[in-house]
Amino acid sequence: MASIICTPDPNLLESMRSVGYNLNTAVADIIDNSIAAHARQVSIRYFNHGEEPYVAIIDDGDGMDYDTAINAMKLAGANPNSTRSMNDLGRFGLGLKTASLSQARSVLLSTIQDSVQCTLRWDLDHVAATRQWDLEILDHEQTQQALPSKVRELLPSAHGTCVLWRNLDRLQTTAGDSLREIDQVMLELSEYLGLVFHRYLHPYPEDAIEQIDITVNGVPVPERDPFLIKSSRVTPVQRIPGTDAFLYGYTLPYQNKLTEDDKKLLNLREDKGYTLTDTQGFYIYRAYRLITWGSWYRMLPRKAITKLSRVRVDIPNSMDAEWTLDIKKIAGNSSEDSTQCNEKIRQQPGSSESTYTTISRKKKPAMIRKQEFGILLAKEKGHSAMRSMRETLIFKSSSTLYPLIKREILTICCKFFAAAFPYEDMQSRLSLDQRNEEIALSKKSIQDRAKNIWLVCSQVQKMSPQEFVDRYKTQEPFSLFADAETILMEITHE
């Protein structure tokens, strides 16, 4: 059979620019290489006012010798089917080139190993002019001229690597020429990297990885933890049968229990669409690196009642085929044949639904709350609802102050209230991320209510301050506040 060698046209480099990267995913792909090279410090620098535009990613990893650097700049220089080390974040041998060229028309690789520096550059304008696959090799003087001064200062002398992007046509198209707009884009990049690499930046106790640092123009990327592992409910870890993948289920604390630090770790920002409802679902990690998140992948509907649910899926890099990992490493969907995996995943969000069904009342699963009145109401109308209200501590304490006839009147009023209460509407309101301001309770209103109840408890029931705190700190509306115990104790000493 006759055959010919069909060499790709150099215009392939231009076509590679449209794989689908954006700035965030492109930079993250370069950092993957840094982590695979055992870097502990990754510094991202971008131009300041008066400088020629550039973006540089510098690490203190192992670096490369000449032959390895040449191979790194080749298209598909690595076999995607080859066996990789457990923490190798690469796959197709395309990331460095496709990620870089998606953002810039010139990509320079300067790497140092054993204090020997090697610098190579793909320049699309040069390739277009020569019509050849012409990879430029820069000598020491040319390298010094090509690297910005601040980048030269950050590049280690013994071992490390710098990837420098110039002629940033895609970034300028997205962000414009204004340095303020560029700063905003880079701030969003920092937030993205803080989430995607959060387990490398702040490893969980069970993570078998070394901690790294990532900075953008000298500023550390923000700390993130989408699971709030220190305060969330955790379901027992499950192994997906026949694989080395594991599932971890988390139920975040009820919304009013979230502290300001919790909200920062979750990066809750309604203006950006980062609400609890938006961020529920799978968080899929490949070798501890977050690949994709915020969806149930058609296994479950996204509902407000499951917004506290997060499922962490840890997959090794040996399972890329089963999770259909793409070149950009931003799409990871379980294969249709993984029915056992799907069944286990569908079981996870029940904990969040339970939180909203019980509204923090594990012993009374049929209850919902009316926080404005601080009383309990059962889903069933009528006598059962009345009985529930009469069993509350607040009702019992206040009713002892009234003679029998007034207690009966109070009972009748509560019965009418229970029958007219809009249960479905209230349940819908409680599932929203933002509470209705009309029924939101401020700290001052809670203090005022606590004072009134303390007056009854101390003078009528002769409770001690500690007894009062112990009894009411778990009762709504006080239990809705993270510092309920402190609030109650303070009012007993006024």
C-alpha positions in Angstrom: 0.0 0.0 0.0 1.4 3.4 -1.0 1.6 6.2 1.6 2.9 9.7 2.1 4.1 11.7 5.1 1.4 14.3 5.7 3.2 17.0 7.8 0.8 19.5 9.5 0.9 23.0 8.2 2.4 25.5 10.6 -1.0 27.2 10.6 -1.9 24.4 13.1 -0.4 26.6 15.8 -3.0 29.3 14.9 -5.8 26.8 15.1 -4.7 25.5 18.5 -5.6 28.9 19.9 -9.3 28.1 19.8 -9.3 25.0 21.9 -11.5 26.9 24.5 -9.2 28.1 27.2 -9.7 31.4 29.1 -7.1 33.2 31.1 -8.0 31.3 34.4 -7.9 27.8 32.9 -4.8 28.6 30.9 -2.8 29.8 33.9 -4.1 26.8 36.0 -2.8 24.4 33.3 0.7 25.9 33.5 0.6 25.6 37.3 -0.2 21.9 36.9 3.2 21.5 35.3 4.8 23.4 38.1 3.2 21.0 40.7 4.2 18.0 38.6 7.8 19.4 38.8 7.6 19.5 42.6 7.4 23.3 42.9 6.7 24.7 46.3 6.4 28.4 45.2 4.6 29.6 42.1 4.7 33.3 41.3 2.5 34.9 38.7 3.7 38.3 37.5 2.0 40.7 35.1 3.0 44.0 33.8 2.7 47.3 35.6 2.1 50.8 34.2 4.7 51.7 31.6 5.8 48.1 30.9 5.2 46.1 27.7 2.3 43.8 28.5 3.3 40.3 29.7 2.2 37.5 32.0 4.8 35.2 33.6 4.4 32.0 35.7 7.6 31.3 37.6 8.2 28.3 39.8 11.0 26.8 41.9 10.4 23.2 40.6 12.9 20.7 39.3 13.5 22.5 36.0 14.4 20.8 32.7 17.5 20.0 30.8 17.8 20.9 27.1 16.3 17.7 25.7 13.4 17.7 28.2 12.7 21.4 27.4 12.6 20.6 23.6 10.1 17.8 24.3 8.0 20.1 26.4 7.7 22.5 23.6 6.7 19.8 21.1 3.0 19.2 20.3 1.9 16.1 22.2 5.3 15.5 23.6 3.9 13.0 26.1 1.8 9.9 25.6 -1.6 10.3 27.3 -1.8 6.6 27.8 1.6 6.3 29.6 1.7 5.6 33.3 2.1 8.7 35.4 3.1 9.4 39.0 0.2 9.7 41.4 0.4 13.5 41.6 1.3 14.2 37.9 -1.4 16.7 36.8 -0.4 16.5 33.1 -2.1 14.2 30.5 -2.0 14.9 26.8 1.4 16.8 26.4 -0.5 19.8 24.9 -1.2 21.9 27.9 1.9 24.2 27.9 1.5 25.0 24.2 -2.3 25.2 23.9 -2.8 27.0 27.1 -0.1 29.6 26.4 -1.0 30.2 22.7 -4.6 30.6 23.6 -3.7 33.8 25.4 -0.6 35.1 23.7 1.1 35.0 20.3 4.5 34.5 21.8 5.3 31.9 24.5 8.8 31.7 26.0 10.0 28.8 28.1 13.1 29.5 30.2 14.1 26.7 32.5 17.1 26.0 34.8 18.4 22.7 36.0 21.7 22.3 37.9 22.2 26.0 37.4 22.2 25.5 33.6 19.6 27.7 31.8 17.8 26.8 28.5 15.4 29.1 26.8 13.0 28.3 23.9 10.3 30.4 22.2 7.3 29.8 19.9 6.4 33.1 18.2 3.3 32.8 15.9 4.3 35.9 13.8 7.8 34.3 13.3 6.2 31.0 12.3 3.8 32.7 9.9 6.7 34.6 8.3 9.0 31.5 7.9 6.2 29.0 7.1 8.2 26.6 9.2 7.9 24.8 12.5 10.7 27.1 13.7 11.2 26.9 17.5 13.6 29.7 18.5 16.5 28.9 20.8 17.7 31.9 22.8 21.2 32.3 24.2 22.0 33.9 27.6 22.1 37.5 26.3 18.9 37.1 24.3 17.2 35.5 27.4 18.2 38.4 29.6 16.7 40.8 27.1 13.5 38.8 26.7 12.7 38.4 30.4 11.3 41.4 32.2 13.5 42.6 35.1 11.0 41.5 37.8 10.7 38.1 36.2 14.5 37.7 36.2 14.6 38.5 39.9 12.1 35.8 40.7 13.6 33.0 38.6 15.7 30.8 40.9 19.3 30.3 40.1 19.7 26.6 40.7 16.4 25.1 39.4 13.0 26.3 38.3 11.0 27.3 35.2 9.4 30.4 33.8 6.7 30.5 31.2 6.4 34.0 29.7 3.6 35.2 27.5 3.9 38.3 25.3 1.7 39.9 22.6 -1.4 39.3 24.7 -3.9 39.8 22.0 -6.6 37.6 23.7 -6.2 39.2 27.1 -6.4 42.7 25.6 -9.5 41.8 23.7 -11.1 40.6 26.9 -9.9 43.2 29.4 -9.0 46.1 27.1 -6.0 48.3 27.5 -6.9 49.9 30.9 -4.6 48.7 33.7 -7.5 48.9 36.1 -9.4 46.4 34.0 -6.4 44.2 33.8 -6.1 44.3 37.5 -9.7 43.2 37.9 -9.1 40.3 35.5 -6.0 39.2 37.5 -7.9 39.5 40.8 -10.5 37.1 39.4 -7.7 34.9 38.3 -6.3 34.9 41.9 -9.7 33.9 43.2 -10.0 31.1 40.7 -6.6 29.7 41.5 -7.4 29.9 45.2 -10.3 27.5 44.7 -8.9 25.2 42.0 -5.7 24.5 44.0 -7.1 25.0 47.5 -6.1 21.5 48.6 -2.5 22.2 47.6 -2.5 25.6 49.3 -4.1 24.2 52.5 -4.0 20.4 52.4 -6.6 18.4 54.3 -5.3 16.1 57.0 -5.7 13.0 54.8 -4.1 14.6 51.7 -0.8 13.0 50.8 0.7 16.2 49.2 3.1 18.9 50.1 1.8 22.4 50.6 2.6 25.0 48.0 2.3 28.8 47.8 0.8 30.8 44.9 1.1 34.5 44.5 -0.1 37.0 42.0 2.2 40.1 41.8 3.4 39.2 45.3 -0.1 38.8 46.9 -1.1 35.3 48.0 -4.2 33.9 46.4 -7.1 33.7 48.8 -7.8 30.7 51.0 -10.8 28.7 50.0 -12.6 25.7 51.4 -15.9 24.8 49.6 -16.7 22.2 52.2 -15.9 24.0 55.5 -14.5 20.7 56.8 -14.0 22.1 60.3 -17.7 22.8 60.8 -19.7 20.8 58.3 -21.4 17.5 58.8 -19.5 14.7 57.0 -20.9 11.4 55.8 -18.7 8.3 55.9 -16.3 8.1 53.0 -17.3 5.6 50.3 -15.2 3.9 47.7 -16.7 3.6 44.2 -16.8 -0.2 43.7 -14.1 -1.5 41.4 -12.1 1.8 41.3 -9.7 3.9 43.4 -12.2 6.8 43.4 -13.7 8.0 46.7 -16.8 10.0 47.7 -17.0 12.4 50.6 -20.4 13.9 51.5 -20.6 17.3 53.3 -23.5 19.3 54.6 -22.7 22.9 55.3 -23.9 24.6 58.5 -27.3 26.3 58.3 -27.0 29.7 56.7 -27.4 31.8 59.9 -24.6 29.7 61.5 -22.1 30.8 58.9 -19.5 33.3 60.2 -17.8 36.0 58.1 -14.8 33.8 57.9 -16.9 30.9 56.7 -18.4 33.1 54.0 -14.9 34.1 52.8 -13.8 30.5 52.6 -16.9 29.7 50.6 -16.5 32.9 48.5 -20.2 33.6 48.7 -20.8 36.6 46.3 -24.4 37.0 45.1 -23.2 39.6 42.5 -21.0 37.0 40.9 -23.6 34.2 41.1 -21.7 32.5 44.0 -24.5 31.6 46.3 -25.1 28.4 48.2 -27.6 27.3 45.6 -25.2 28.0 42.8 -22.3 26.2 44.3 -24.0 23.0 45.5 -23.2 19.7 43.8 -20.1 17.8 42.8 -16.5 18.9 43.4 -14.4 16.6 41.3 -10.7 16.4 42.0 -8.0 14.7 40.0 -4.9 14.1 42.0 -6.1 16.7 44.6 -6.6 19.4 41.9 -10.2 20.7 41.5 -11.4 19.9 37.9 -15.1 20.9 37.9 -17.7 21.8 40.4 -21.2 23.2 41.0 -23.4 20.7 39.2 -25.1 17.4 39.8 -24.5 16.4 36.2 -28.1 15.4 35.5 -28.1 12.8 38.3 -30.0 15.2 40.5 -31.9 18.5 40.0 -30.3 21.6 41.5 -32.8 22.6 44.2 -32.8 25.3 47.0 -33.5 22.6 49.5 -30.2 20.8 48.7 -28.1 23.9 48.6 -26.1 22.9 51.6 -24.9 19.6 50.0 -21.4 19.2 48.6 -20.0 15.9 47.3 -16.2 15.6 47.0 -15.1 13.1 44.4 -11.4 12.1 44.5 -10.3 10.4 41.3 -6.7 9.3 40.5 -5.1 10.3 37.2 -5.4 6.6 36.1 -9.2 7.1 35.7 -9.1 9.9 33.1 -10.9 7.7 30.5 -13.8 6.9 32.8 -14.3 10.6 33.7 -13.8 11.8 30.1 -11.1 14.4 31.0 -10.5 16.8 28.2 -7.3 18.6 27.2 -8.1 21.7 29.3 -8.8 19.5 32.3 -12.0 21.4 33.1 -14.6 18.7 32.0 -14.9 15.6 34.1 -18.1 13.6 33.7 -18.5 10.1 35.0 -19.1 7.6 32.2 -22.6 6.4 31.5 -21.6 2.9 32.6 -20.7 4.0 36.1 -24.1 3.1 37.5 -22.8 2.1 40.9 -21.1 5.4 41.2 -24.3 7.2 40.2 -26.3 5.4 42.8 -24.0 6.3 45.6 -23.9 9.9 44.5 -27.7 10.2 44.5 -27.7 9.3 48.2 -25.5 12.2 49.3 -27.8 15.3 49.2 -30.2 13.7 51.7 -28.3 15.3 54.5 -29.0 18.8 53.2 -32.7 18.1 52.7 -32.8 16.8 56.2 -31.3 20.0 57.5 -34.1 22.0 55.9 -36.8 19.5 56.9 -35.8 19.6 60.5 -34.5 23.1 60.5 -31.8 22.2 63.0 -34.2 20.0 65.1 -33.0 16.5 64.8 -35.6 15.1 67.2 -38.6 16.7 65.5 -38.3 16.0 61.8 -41.9 17.2 61.0 -41.3 20.8 62.3 -40.6 24.0 60.5 -40.0 27.3 62.2 -41.6 30.8 62.3 -38.6 32.7 63.5 -40.4 36.1 64.0 -42.4 34.6 66.9 -39.8 32.1 68.1 -42.3 29.2 68.3 -42.7 25.8 66.7 -45.4 24.8 64.2 -46.1 21.3 63.0 -46.9 20.6 59.3 -50.3 19.2 60.3 -52.8 21.9 61.1 -55.1 21.9 64.1 -54.6 20.2 67.4 -51.2 18.7 66.6 -49.8 22.1 65.8 -51.3 23.5 69.0 -49.8 20.8 71.0 -46.4 21.5 69.6 -46.6 25.2 70.5 -47.7 24.4 74.0 -44.6 22.2 74.5 -42.1 24.9 73.7 -40.1 26.3 76.6 -41.1 29.9 75.8 -44.8 29.0 75.9 -44.5 27.1 79.2 -42.5 29.9 80.8 -44.8 32.7 79.8 -48.1 30.9 80.5 -47.2 30.4 84.2 -47.7 34.2 84.6 -51.4 34.1 83.6 -54.5 32.8 85.5 -56.4 29.9 84.0 -58.9 31.9 82.0 -56.2 33.9 80.3 -54.2 30.8 79.5 -57.3 29.4 77.6 -57.6 32.7 75.7 -53.9 32.4 74.7 -54.5 28.8 73.7 -57.4 29.8 71.4 -55.4 32.6 69.8 -52.5 30.3 69.1 -54.9 27.7 67.6 -56.3 30.3 65.2 -52.7 31.4 64.3 -51.6 27.8 63.6 -54.6 27.2 61.3 -53.9 30.4 59.3 -50.1 30.1 59.1 -48.7 29.9 55.5 -46.6 26.8 55.9 -45.7 26.3 52.2 -44.7 30.0 51.7 -42.6 30.0 54.8 -40.8 26.8 53.7 -40.1 28.4 50.4 -38.7 31.5 52.0 -36.5 29.5 54.3 -34.8 27.7 51.4 -33.7 31.0 49.8 -30.1 32.2 50.1 -31.1 35.7 51.2 -33.6 35.9 54.0 -36.6 38.2 53.9 -35.5 41.4 55.7 -38.9 41.7 57.3 -38.4 38.5 59.3 -34.6 38.7 59.7 -33.5 38.9 63.3 -30.8 41.3 64.4 -28.5 40.7 67.3 -30.3 43.5 69.2 -33.7 42.0 68.7 -32.4 38.7 70.0 -30.9 40.4 73.0 -34.3 42.1 73.7 -36.1 38.8 73.5 -33.6 37.1 75.7 -34.0 39.8 78.3 -37.7 39.3 78.5 -37.4 35.6 78.8 -34.6 35.9 81.4 -36.9 38.1 83.5 -39.5 35.3 83.6 -37.0 32.5 84.2 -35.1 34.3 86.9 -38.0 35.8 88.9 -40.7 33.1 88.4 -38.8 29.9 87.8 -35.7 30.9 89.8 -33.3 29.8 87.2 -29.6 30.4 87.6 -27.8 32.2 84.7 -26.1 29.0 83.7 -29.3 27.0 83.7 -30.9 29.7 81.6 -28.1 29.6 79.0 -27.9 25.8 78.8 -31.7 25.6 78.3 -32.1 28.3 75.7 -28.9 28.3 73.6 -30.2 25.4 71.6 -33.7 26.9 71.2 -34.7 29.1 68.3 -34.4 31.9 67.6 -31.2 32.0 69.8 -29.8 28.9 68.2 -29.7 30.6 64.8 -26.8 32.7 66.0 -23.3 31.3 66.2 -22.6 33.3 69.4 -25.9 32.5 71.1 -24.3 31.3 74.3 -22.4 34.5 74.7 -25.5 36.6 74.0 -27.5 34.8 76.6 -24.8 34.9 79.2 -24.3 38.6 78.7 -27.9 39.6 79.3 -28.0 37.5 82.6 -25.3 39.8 84.0 -26.8 43.2 83.0 
